[in-house]
Amino acid sequence: MEVIIRDSAEIGCILGAKIIASVVREKPDAVLGLATGRTPLRLYQELIRMHREEGLDFSRVTTFNLDEYVGLGGDHVQSYRYFMRENLFRHINIDQKRTHVPDGVAKDLHAECRSYEQRILDAGGIDIQLLGLGRNGHIGFNEPTGSLRSRTWIKILSEQTLRDNSAVFGSFETMPKHAVTMGVGTILDARRCLLLAFGPAKVRAVEHMVEGPLSAICPGSALQLHPRATVILDETSAAGLRYADHYRWIDSHKFDWQRTK
Ligand code: F6R
């Protein structure tokens, strides 16, 4: 696991955008795995800027989002399809037909999960998967104790996750309690994983993910098994790491070719 600590979330997001942009420049028909939530918003703004000012071309890119709430159609303002349209897709030259978000209102959700897995395979697999980290260590909506080999499935959201995300819904009670999410196994199949976690609320989850034991109680710790996982933190989310100086040392002694672009 490559751990990169930057002074602020702003700087971390700019670095994250550069990494994704370099994947797209090297492989114009790249398959990107995307996340929603507060964490990647600044990164998406930077990708939009790169598209407008530097001509970053998304016309041949395919995307797969991690998850969607069960019961919310794509036009619902709290749906992740809507989030992606508003915060990224409508600002760049991506072909909407190449953007995939699980269908939270599919009649047969199990069939939707199987078909999502198949669509990822048909696209040739995910080149880089962007991830946030739940306060309880979740990635996608894979909550603590979920299988570390799971595939796209239907998950019950934990109380912690519901509380963390209820602000945008107005109330805890009206929020969907289930989601369709890529499984941890699906995420680990991506050729590269890029996780961002910022702010003091993520300290414990970051500590567990990076330095704790590999354990289903912290699904993010599964990234310890990934051959190419990059974790970008800010000083506040990294505050609990015992080996922070070691990560800084490694970061400052990389050859240019080892440096994340
Ligand atoms: C979002 C997702 C979640 C979030 C996580 C962090 O698609 O799958 O795992 O990345 O809950 O959310 P924020 O960024 O809002 O703190």
Residues whose N, C-alpha, C, O or C-beta is under 5 A from the ligand:
A	BS01	F6R	A35 T36 G37 R38 T39 L66 D67 L131 G132 L133 G134 H138 I139 G140 F141
